[in-house]
C-alpha cells in the first residue's frame, strides 16, 4: 500500500470539525456586526450547515454505490471551498447563511466517505487505530482552526473564513494521491439493508450531538455574557474541547482495550462531569477543564459508534450505513439549540448556565443506564453497543 494513502485518507477528516468550530469563536463579533438580527439567526450560522449535511450525507452513501469515490470527493471539496471562503465576502446575514448552506452540501458528501474509506483500506486493529486517528485528526483541525479563528476574529469576523483555505491542500491530496478503493459485487440484496443495530447507533449519535453542541453554540456567548473573556478566549476554550478529543482519539485503541465493556459509561460520565462543572464556571480555567472533560468523553464515544457501524454492516453497505449515522449526528447538531431552547421554555429558565446543567443531568442519567446495561446480565443482549 502506498504510504501516502493514510495521510490522504486522514486529511479528509481534518475538515470535519472545523466546518463549524471555525466560526464559533467569531459568533460574538458577528452578532455585533448585525446588531438587529435575532440571536437565533446568529446561532444558525453554526448549525444551518448541519441540516444541509443530512440529505447530502444520505445522497453520498447512495451514489457511492454507482459513482467512483474520488469523483464524489472532488465535487464535495469544491463545494466546501466555495462555501467556506465565500463567507468572507458577504454583506448580510442571509448571504452568509447561503454560503453556510453550500459548505454543508460539500460536508454532507464528504463525511460518509471519510469513514467508509477507512473501512475500505484497513481491517482489524489497524481499522480501529485509523478510526481513532481520524477522530484525532478531525479534532486537530478543530484545535488549529479555533485558535487561528479566535485570533483573526479580534481583527475582523470576515477573516475567520480564510481558515478554510486548508481544504485546497486536501483537494490536492485527493486528486494526486488517493486511489479508488477496490469494489466487489454484492452477494445479495441484503447487503444494502440498514439493520436495527445501525438504527440504534444512529439514535445514540443523535442525542450525543444534541449534548455536545450545546457547548459549541453557546460557549462564545457564555464567555462574553459572563465577562470572562473575549473572542480569543472563546477560541482557547474551543481548542481545549478539541484537544481532548485529539488525545482520546490518538489513544482510542489502548483506551478501548483498557476500559473494555465499560468504555461507553466512562465516556458518558466524563461528559456529564464536564457539563456540571461548566454550569458552575466563573473563570476561564474552570471552563478549560470542563471543556477538556467533555471533549475527552466525546472522543471516546463518537469513534466507537462509527467503528461499530462498520462491524455490524456488510462491506458494500458501509458507506450508506455510515451516512445514516452521520446524518443522525448532524441532525442532532442542528436540533441542539432548538431542543434545548424548548426545554428552557418548559422550565422557565433560558440562561446558558441552566442549559449546561440540564445537559449534565441528562448525561448523568444516561451514565447510570449505560452502566447497568454493561454488566454481565445485559452484556450479550447489547453486545453490539458495548
Secondary structure by P-SEA (a helix, b strand, c coil): cccaaaaaaaaaaccccccccccccaaaaaaaacccccaaaaaaaacaaaaaaaaaaaaaaaacccccaaaaaaaaaaaaaaaaacccccccaaaaaaaaaaaaaaaaacaaaaaaaaaacccaaaaaaaaaaaaaaaaaaaaaaaaaaaaaaaaccccccccccaaaaaaaaaaccccccccccccccccccccaaaaaaaaaaaaaaaaaacccccaaaaaaaaccccaaaaaaaaaaaaaaaaaaaaaaaaaaaaaccaaaaaaaaaaaaaaaaaaacccaaaaaaaaaaaaaaaaacaaaaaaaaaaaccccaaaaaaaaaaaaaaaaaaaaaaaaaaaaaaaccccaaaaaaaaaaaaaaaaaaaaaaacccccccccccc
